[in-house]
Amino acid sequence: MNVSLTPQLETLIRQKVETGRYNNASEVVREALRLLHDQDKRDAWLRSKIVVAEQQVREGRVTEDSDAMWEETDRGVDERLRRGD
């Protein structure tokens, strides 16, 4: 597979190798692609959560942001931590 890169990207890859963290340009590209794949998965997860949230809003299933709501949330988190969840 041949890939064409801009001079700026070639410079960036060269700089990454020069840091010593990567042995060669291929390692830099592999890491970049892995990070891109991870970002794509996070984006898909977030989009799915937005769909659910939009449906809940349409159905009127929303919670008002208030100090009491956050205090209840904190208590729930504390309880889960005590149980080891």
ABEGO torsion letter per residue (X at the ends): XBBBBBAAAAAAAAAAAAAGABABAAAAAAAAAAAAAAAAAAAAAAAAAAAAAAAAAAAGBBBBBBAAAAAAAAAAAAAAAAAGX
